[in-house]
Each structure stands twice: as structure tokens, then as C-alpha cells.
């Protein structure tokens, strides 16, 4: 149903807009007869009732059709993100340019193959492909949550004198990751801009601490990321792509990426070893709750739960 929703099409209508329609309009907003920042838009497109605009704006557009020019009052909610607009009442001058109604995508061969399903597989093949993707997503989410719980507990149970150089190095890594994320979202930091170390220090200390414990377990138990397990992990990752073999080849031609897989395999072996020694409570859950992490406890909850059971 979500995929059908994603591929829906739109066609123009002459009637007034209603919830679920897509509207394109120009608007100019003013407060006390003065324009305000962000109060003007041209060719703005949104779905009526879709939560993209404030509630009063949705109501002001509902029922109006192409070509109408009119004004209405709208109040910004008290929790609006722009501080200067919270709870304020504005007047909007609006010109409706388009009103379009949605049409659900057809479950046909073109629809199926657009998602990488083999031609001729039909609805059954499409459903099988979706199910396989959901199962991979569920397995990954379950594994990641278990791994995070174990890492949190390793950090809580061990008080280690951390090497300052390792913490500084980890802070540098976290900074770099943050800057890359900012650039990925279109942000450009000014020359000489630097984020404070204190912002990353707690996370860096935790990662170094957990990393030292993991290394100790790896060395003590003689754990190794054997080639077969690494290959299996890479092939499983590749299953989600249209050309799996190309993905496999990419990992084996990229030493740095392959090393990351080897480290992940080693971490999984450590997690498995620790889980075998621990008292484990299995929590029944739905697919949606697992994928959304609704049963993932905080570190504080981890500590409270750990205090109520014995460890061996």
C-alpha cells in the first residue's frame, strides 16, 4: 500500500479542493499589515490535510478552486518552530493555480518491474520480493538493537582508564562524520569553523571504552573474522540491490570497506559470546515496533534492569 501511494499520479480538477487533493498556489502573508520572513511563496505545492501546512492554512484552502484569488486569517500554533510566529495571527492573500486529485498506481507489469521484479513474475513475485525486503529489514533491526543493548551494558559494567590519545582520535572521527553529514544536507561551514571537542567527548569515551573491551574479548577468545563468514555477510548485504554481484565485487575491490565488514563480523561474534553468558529476556513485538526501535531501552533503563538481575 505504501508503494502504491508513492507511485500515485495527479490530474487537474475544476471543483474545490478537499482533503487529499494536491494544490499549487501563490501566497503572501502579513501580520498587522506587515510582511514577515517566510510569509511569501510562489508555485507552492502541498497535499491538503497532509500536515505540510499549518492547520488554519489547510482550512483556508479547502473548498476553493483554480483561479480563485482571496484572503483568509490563520493562526500559527503555540509550538510553531519559528519563535517570532508562535501563536501569532496572520492574513494570507492566496491565488489558487492548480487543484489535482490523486489516482492510485495500477498493479501491472510496468509497476512491478519498476521495483526490480523480474518480468513475468506478476503480483506473486512482487509480494515475494517485498516480503524478502521486509524480512531483511526486520532481521537487521533486531540484530542492531541486540548489539546496542550489549554495547551499552559493556560500557556500564567496565570502568576503564582511557588513553587520552585514543579519545582525541575518536573525537576527530566523530567531528569528521558530523561535518560530512552537514555537507550532505547542503550545509557549508565557514572557513576555520570547528565544533567543540566537549560536544563529542562523552560519545568518544564510550566508543573507546567499548572498543577496548571488545578487543580484549576477541584476543582472549581467539575470535577471527573468517573469510567464509565475511563473504556471507557481504552477499547478504548485496541481496538488497538490483545487481548483487556488482556489490560483492565492489567490496572485494575496496580494502577499507571490506575491513569494516570484517570488524562488524568480529563485533557480532563478541555479541554472540556475551549473550550466551547473559540472562536474556525475549520480548514479543510487532514488525513496526522493532523497525522503529520502540522496544530499544535507554542506557538508564539498561542500568536499572541490570541492577535487578545477577550477571555471570
QUIVENTA-V220016 format. One line per field, one symbol per residue. ss: DSSP state (A for helix, B for strand, O for the rest). phi: phi as a letter, one per 30 degrees, with the letter a starting at -180 (. if undefined). psi: psi as a letter, one per 40 degrees, with the letter a starting at -180 (. if undefined). A space follows every 10 residues. Layout:
BEGIN
ss: ???
phi: ???
psi: ???
END
This chain:
BEGIN
ss: OAAAAAOOBB BBOOOOOOOO OBBBBBBBBB BOOBBBBBBB BBBBBBBOOO OOOOAAAAAA AOOOOOOOBB BBBBBOOOOO OOAAAOOOBB BBBBBBBBBB BBBOOOOOAA AAAOOOOOOO OAAAAAAAAA AAAAAAAAAA AAAAAAAAAA AAAAAAAOOO OOOAAAAAAA AAAAAAAAAA AAAAOOOOOO OOOOOOOAAA AAAAAAAAAA AAAAAAAAAA AOOOOOAAAA AAAAAAAAOO OOOAAAAAAA AAOOAAAAAA AAAAAAAAAA AAAAAAAOOO OOOOOOAAAA AOOOOOOOAA AAAAAAAOOO OO
phi: .dddddcdcb bdbcdddbej dcccacbbcb bhibdbeicb abhdcacdid idcdeddedd cejcbejdba bacbcdddce ddedceidcb cccbbdcbbb cdbddddbed ddddcideei didddddddd dddddddddd dddddddddd dededddbcc dddedddddd eddddddddd ddddcjcbdd eidbddeddc eedddddded dddddddedd cidbddeddd dddddddded cdbedddedd ddcbdddddd dddddddddd edddddccdc cdcdaceddd ddidcddddd dedddddcbc cb
psi: ddddddeiii iiieiiiihe ihhhiiihii hfehiiheeh ihfhhihhee ediidddddd dheiihehhi iiihhiidfi dhdeeheihi hhhihhdihi iihiihgadd dddeeeihhe dadddddddd dddddddddd dddddddddd ddddddehhh hhhddddddd dddddddddd ddddeeihii hehhiiddde dddddddddd dddddddddd efiigidddd ddddddddde idgddddddd deegdddddd dddddddddd ddddddeihh hhhhiidddd defdehiidd ddddddeeii i.
END
